[in-house]
Amino acid sequence: MAQTAVTDALASSFVIQGGRPLSGRVRAAGNKNGALPILAACLLTSEPVVLHNVPRIRDVETMMALLADVGAEVQWTGENEVRAHAAEITSHELDAELASRIRASFLLAGPLLARVGRASVPPPGGDVIGRRRLDPHIHAFAELGAEVEIGARFDLHGTLRGEHVFLDEASVMATENTVMAASLTPGETVIGNAACEPHIQDLCRFLVSLGAEIEGIESNVLRIHGVESLSGGEWRIGPEHIEVGSFIGLAAVTGGDVTIEDVEPKDLAPILPTFQRLGVYAEIDGATLRVPPGQELQIRDDLGGQIPKIEDGPWPSFPADLTSIAVIVATQAHGTVLIFEKMFESRLFFVDKLVSMGARIILCDPHRAVVTGPARLVGQQMSSPDIRAGMAMLLAALCAEGTSTIGNVGEIDRGYERIDERLRSLGAQIERVEG
């Protein structure tokens, strides 16, 4: 993607007329955080790979550009289908400008190190939601035998060997990087305190489909027996549970009747109980989820009438990427709740915009906000600081009275495929205004 296209996307705005219940059917897109590591993992094999249900979003376009820059042939072969063929790796150095666009650029370190024995990776970009450590990645690579030089870039090289690796935090990307590197590393690698989110499970199963030997999928201890090579193949990216949660919140705050297709019920296990605490109930029938209309959102107190707390954490806790959505739903529910964002110290800073819309929120500190509802929200002019806060602002605008304008919507486009078109299919009055 050209830099001018990125700039234009970031300069675009959404103009929303709020206060309308949304109704209809919408299909869950493929998981963004599943597609990105699986695309990176295509560098582990010299044979072609075809991926289905790939979300057509800005972050995926950037990852494809990074793959092409190191020598892979990668292209869209359908609306949501990508073919990647890394017959040769022509460079182990990532382009700094491309890498600065997404945090997932660092996911190429593991595959490059395993495939060609070297990787030169600049600091990654991504959402500014607080400190996001790279230490677990670097420590894991060092444990596997890589020599690490840190300067303006992270330069890694060496012959890897199987080893016991304990991650000092259950980092999603560090787990993915270590799994990918270990797949082609001689011997047995055991990863302790591994993250086990649905998209990590999807990556592991994808690698197994190519010939990798991985035990312990769904647990926080992964055991990888390195193989000499991986084959090509086909894989369907799993549905985006964060998007499903966003649409549940959307239906709840607008009072609509929304049916979401192509969901994975087991991925919603820690999500639905949290929405129920906010008074939102959903019906699941196979791979279809419906949020019925006319629900009176009532925050469910803890035993003894105590104020409840919603807190995020590593899987299987409530996902951090849905914390901002929970805040919006809480503004429209009767009662008081404490939102405790444990993982990122800047995630909640967007609530000042909600307060200007009329929300009753006290930001106690960077990690905690007390929300009392229901509040009458009024349309405002805002700007999206990151993917998830941007989606939360979109929900707030859709349930607010009057007109809202959200700038910098390229951030929302990074994680939600054609969100304005799909919202219009549900009856939303939303228009994209190019910058």
C-alpha positions in Angstrom: 0.0 0.0 0.0 1.4 3.4 -0.9 2.1 5.9 1.8 -0.4 8.3 0.2 -3.2 5.7 0.5 -2.4 5.2 4.1 -2.4 9.0 4.7 -5.8 9.4 2.9 -7.3 6.6 4.9 -6.2 8.1 8.2 -7.6 11.5 7.1 -11.0 10.1 6.3 -14.0 10.6 8.7 -17.3 8.9 9.5 -20.4 11.1 9.8 -23.0 9.3 11.8 -26.7 10.1 12.5 -27.4 8.4 15.8 -30.4 7.2 17.8 -31.6 4.5 15.4 -32.0 0.8 16.4 -29.9 -1.4 14.1 -31.4 -4.7 12.9 -30.5 -7.4 10.4 -27.9 -10.0 9.8 -24.1 -9.6 9.5 -21.3 -12.2 9.1 -18.3 -12.2 11.4 -15.1 -11.5 9.5 -11.9 -13.5 9.8 -9.8 -12.9 12.8 -7.3 -10.1 12.3 -5.0 -11.3 15.0 -5.2 -14.8 13.6 -4.6 -13.8 10.0 -1.4 -11.7 10.7 0.7 -14.5 12.4 -0.6 -17.1 9.9 0.5 -14.9 7.0 3.9 -14.5 8.7 4.1 -18.3 9.1 3.9 -18.7 5.4 7.6 -17.8 5.3 8.3 -21.1 7.1 7.6 -23.2 3.9 8.9 -23.0 0.4 5.6 -24.3 -0.9 2.5 -22.3 -1.7 -0.2 -21.7 0.9 -3.8 -20.6 0.2 -5.6 -18.8 3.0 -9.4 -18.4 3.2 -11.6 -16.0 5.2 -8.8 -13.4 5.4 -10.1 -10.0 6.5 -9.6 -7.4 3.9 -8.2 -4.7 6.2 -5.3 -2.3 6.3 -3.1 -4.4 8.7 -3.4 -7.4 6.5 -2.4 -5.3 3.4 0.7 -4.2 5.3 1.6 -7.7 6.3 1.3 -8.8 2.7 3.6 -6.0 1.7 6.2 -7.0 4.3 6.1 -10.6 3.0 6.6 -9.4 -0.6 9.5 -7.2 0.5 11.4 -10.2 1.8 10.9 -12.2 -1.4 7.5 -14.0 -1.1 4.9 -13.9 -3.8 1.7 -12.9 -2.1 -1.6 -11.7 -3.7 -5.3 -11.6 -3.2 -6.9 -14.4 -5.3 -10.5 -13.7 -4.1 -12.5 -11.3 -2.1 -11.1 -12.9 1.2 -8.6 -15.3 -0.2 -4.8 -14.9 -0.2 -2.1 -17.0 -1.9 1.4 -16.8 -0.4 4.5 -18.6 -1.9 7.8 -18.0 -0.2 9.9 -20.2 -2.6 12.9 -18.1 -1.7 13.7 -15.5 1.0 15.6 -12.8 -0.7 16.1 -10.5 2.3 16.2 -11.0 6.1 15.9 -7.2 6.7 12.4 -5.7 7.2 11.6 -2.4 5.6 11.4 0.1 8.5 8.6 2.2 7.1 6.3 -0.8 6.5 7.2 -2.2 9.9 6.3 1.0 11.6 2.7 0.7 10.5 1.8 -2.5 12.5 3.0 -4.1 15.7 2.6 -7.5 14.0 5.6 -6.8 11.8 7.7 -8.2 14.6 6.1 -11.6 14.0 8.4 -12.0 11.0 11.4 -12.3 13.3 10.6 -15.9 14.3 10.0 -17.3 10.7 13.0 -15.5 9.2 15.3 -16.7 12.0 14.0 -20.3 11.6 14.0 -20.3 7.8 17.3 -18.5 6.9 19.1 -18.1 10.3 18.9 -14.3 10.3 16.4 -11.6 11.0 16.9 -7.8 11.1 13.7 -6.2 12.5 13.1 -2.6 13.2 10.9 -1.5 16.2 7.3 -2.3 15.3 4.4 0.2 15.1 0.8 -0.4 16.2 -1.7 1.1 18.6 -0.5 3.5 21.3 -2.3 2.0 24.3 0.6 1.8 26.7 3.9 0.0 27.1 4.0 -3.2 25.0 7.2 -5.1 25.8 9.3 -6.9 23.3 11.4 -8.5 26.1 9.6 -11.9 26.0 10.3 -12.3 22.3 14.0 -11.5 22.7 14.5 -13.7 25.7 12.8 -16.6 23.9 15.0 -16.3 20.8 18.1 -16.1 23.1 17.0 -19.2 24.9 16.7 -21.0 21.6 20.3 -20.1 20.8 20.0 -16.9 18.8 22.5 -14.1 19.2 20.8 -10.8 19.7 22.2 -7.3 18.9 20.0 -4.4 19.8 20.5 -1.0 18.3 18.3 0.9 15.9 17.1 -2.5 14.8 16.9 -6.0 16.4 19.5 -8.1 14.7 19.1 -11.9 15.3 21.3 -14.7 14.0 22.5 -18.1 14.9 21.7 -21.8 14.8 18.6 -22.6 16.9 18.1 -25.7 19.1 15.2 -27.0 21.1 15.0 -25.7 24.7 12.6 -25.1 27.6 11.4 -21.5 27.4 9.4 -19.8 30.1 7.8 -16.5 29.0 7.9 -13.9 31.8 4.5 -12.7 30.6 1.8 -14.6 28.7 2.5 -12.5 25.6 0.4 -13.4 22.6 2.9 -12.3 20.0 5.9 -13.7 21.9 4.1 -17.1 22.1 3.4 -16.9 18.3 7.0 -16.0 17.5 8.4 -18.7 19.6 6.0 -21.4 18.2 6.9 -20.4 14.6 10.7 -20.4 15.3 10.5 -23.7 17.2 8.5 -25.5 14.4 11.7 -25.7 12.3 14.2 -25.9 15.2 15.8 -29.3 15.8 14.8 -31.0 19.1 12.0 -30.3 21.5 10.9 -26.9 22.6 8.6 -26.4 25.6 7.0 -23.0 26.1 5.8 -22.3 29.6 3.3 -19.6 30.5 2.3 -19.5 26.8 -0.7 -17.4 25.8 -3.6 -19.5 24.5 -6.0 -17.0 22.8 -8.2 -18.4 20.0 -5.9 -16.9 17.3 -2.9 -18.6 18.9 -4.8 -21.9 18.7 -5.6 -21.2 15.1 -1.9 -20.5 14.3 -0.9 -23.8 15.9 -3.5 -25.8 14.1 -2.5 -24.2 10.8 1.1 -25.1 11.4 0.1 -28.7 12.3 -1.8 -28.8 9.0 1.5 -28.0 7.2 3.4 -30.8 9.1 4.5 -29.2 12.4 4.3 -31.2 15.6 2.7 -29.2 18.4 1.2 -30.6 21.6 -0.8 -28.8 24.2 -2.9 -26.5 21.9 -5.5 -24.6 24.1 -3.2 -24.9 27.1 -0.5 -22.6 28.6 2.2 -25.2 28.0 3.1 -25.9 24.4 5.5 -28.7 23.3 6.9 -28.4 19.8 9.0 -31.1 18.2 11.0 -29.4 15.4 10.7 -30.8 11.9 13.1 -30.4 8.9 10.5 -28.7 6.6 6.8 -27.8 6.3 4.6 -28.4 3.3 2.1 -26.0 1.6 -1.6 -26.3 2.0 -4.9 -24.5 2.6 -6.4 -23.0 5.7 -9.5 -21.1 6.7 -8.9 -18.3 9.2 -11.2 -18.5 12.2 -13.9 -15.9 12.9 -13.0 -12.7 14.8 -14.4 -13.0 18.3 -13.6 -9.4 19.1 -15.7 -8.3 16.2 -18.5 -10.5 17.4 -18.3 -8.9 20.8 -18.3 -5.5 19.1 -21.5 -6.3 17.2 -23.1 -7.6 20.4 -22.4 -4.3 22.1 -23.7 -2.5 19.0 -27.0 -4.3 19.1 -27.4 -3.7 22.8 -26.8 0.1 22.9 -29.0 0.7 19.9 -31.8 -1.6 21.0 -31.7 -3.5 17.8 -32.3 -7.1 16.6 -29.0 -8.2 15.2 -28.0 -11.7 14.1 -24.3 -12.5 13.7 -23.4 -15.4 11.4 -20.2 -17.6 11.3 -19.3 -17.4 15.0 -17.3 -19.9 17.0 -19.3 -20.4 20.3 -16.4 -21.7 22.3 -14.4 -18.5 21.6 -17.2 -16.5 23.3 -17.0 -18.4 26.6 -15.4 -15.5 28.6 -17.2 -12.8 26.6 -20.9 -13.6 27.0 -20.9 -13.8 30.8 -19.4 -10.3 30.9 -22.1 -8.9 28.7 -24.7 -10.6 30.8 -23.3 -8.7 33.8 -24.2 -5.6 31.9 -27.7 -6.9 31.1 -27.1 -8.0 27.6 -28.2 -11.5 26.6 -27.6 -13.4 23.4 -29.0 -16.6 21.9 -26.7 -19.1 20.1 -27.8 -21.7 17.6 -24.9 -23.5 16.1 -22.7 -20.9 14.4 -25.3 -18.2 14.6 -25.7 -15.7 17.5 -28.7 -13.3 17.9 -29.1 -10.4 20.2 -32.8 -10.0 20.7 -34.4 -6.5 20.7 -36.0 -4.7 23.6 -33.5 -5.7 26.3 -33.5 -3.4 29.3 -29.8 -3.1 30.2 -29.4 -3.6 33.9 -26.0 -4.0 35.5 -26.0 -7.1 37.7 -24.6 -6.3 41.2 -22.3 -8.7 42.9 -23.7 -10.7 45.9 -24.7 -8.5 48.7 -25.5 -5.6 46.4 -21.8 -4.8 45.9 -20.7 -2.8 42.8 -19.5 -5.3 40.2 -16.2 -5.2 38.4 -15.3 -6.0 34.8 -11.6 -6.8 34.3 -9.6 -8.1 31.4 -6.6 -10.4 31.3 -4.9 -13.1 29.3 -7.2 -15.8 27.9 -9.5 -17.2 29.1 -10.2 -13.9 30.9 -12.3 -11.2 29.3 -10.3 -9.9 26.3 -8.6 -6.5 26.6 -9.7 -5.6 23.1 -13.3 -5.6 24.3 -12.8 -3.4 27.3 -13.7 -0.2 25.4 -16.8 -1.8 24.1 -17.8 -2.8 27.7 -17.4 0.9 28.7 -19.9 2.0 26.0 -22.4 -0.6 27.0 -22.1 0.4 30.6 -23.0 4.0 29.8 -26.4 2.8 28.6 -27.1 0.3 31.4 -28.9 1.0 34.7 -26.5 0.8 37.6 -22.8 1.3 38.3 -19.8 -0.8 37.4 -16.0 -0.6 37.8 -14.1 -1.2 34.5 -10.6 -2.4 35.4 -8.2 -2.4 32.4 -5.3 -4.3 33.8 -3.2 -4.8 30.7 -2.6 -1.4 29.0 -2.2 1.8 30.8 -3.5 4.1 28.0 -6.5 2.0 26.8 -9.1 4.1 28.8 -7.8 7.5 27.9 -10.5 7.8 25.2 -13.3 8.1 27.8 -12.9 11.9 28.0 -14.6 12.0 24.6 -17.5 10.0 26.0 -17.8 12.4 29.0 -18.1 15.3 26.5 -21.0 13.4 24.9 -22.7 13.1 28.3 -21.4 9.8 29.7 -21.2 9.6 33.5 -17.7 8.2 33.9 -15.0 8.8 36.5 -11.5 7.9 35.3 -9.9 6.9 38.6 -6.4 6.3 37.1 -5.0 4.9 33.9 -6.4 1.5 34.6 -9.8 2.0 36.3 -13.0 3.8 35.3 -16.3 3.9 37.2 -19.3 4.1 34.9 -22.9 4.9 35.9 -25.8 4.7 33.5 -27.9 5.1 31.7 -26.6 8.4 30.2 -28.1 10.4 27.4 -25.3 10.8 24.8 -25.2 13.7 22.4 -23.3 13.6 19.1 -19.8 15.1 19.1 -16.8 15.5 16.9 -14.1 13.0 17.8 -11.0 11.3 16.5 -10.1 7.6 16.7 -6.8 7.1 18.6 -6.6 3.3 17.9 -8.6 0.4 16.5 -10.6 -0.6 19.6 -11.3 2.9 21.0 -12.3 3.9 17.4 -14.9 1.1 17.3 -16.2 2.1 20.8 -16.6 5.7 19.6 -18.6 4.4 16.7 -20.9 2.6 19.0 -21.3 5.7 21.1 -22.1 7.8 18.0 -24.7 5.2 16.8 -26.7 5.4 20.1 -26.2 9.2 20.6 -28.7 11.8 19.7 -27.8 14.0 16.7 -24.7 13.9 14.5 -21.2 12.7 15.3 -18.1 13.0 13.3 -15.2 10.5 13.9 -11.9 11.4 12.3 -8.8 9.3 11.7 -11.0 6.3 10.8 -8.1 4.7 9.1 -7.4 3.3 12.6 -10.8 1.6 12.6 -10.1 0.3 9.1 -7.0 -1.4 10.4 -9.1 -3.9 12.3 -12.7 -3.9 10.9 -13.4 -4.8 7.3 -15.7 -2.4 5.4 -17.3 -1.5 8.7 -19.3 1.5 7.3 -20.8 -0.7 4.5 -21.7 -3.5 6.9 -23.3 -1.0 9.4 -25.4 0.5 6.6 -26.7 -3.0 5.9 -28.1 -3.0 9.4 -29.8 0.3 9.0 -27.1 2.7 10.3 -26.9 6.2 8.9 -23.2 6.4 8.4 -21.2 8.0 5.6 -17.4 8.0 4.9 -16.0 11.4 4.0 -12.6 11.3 2.4 -9.9 13.6 3.8 
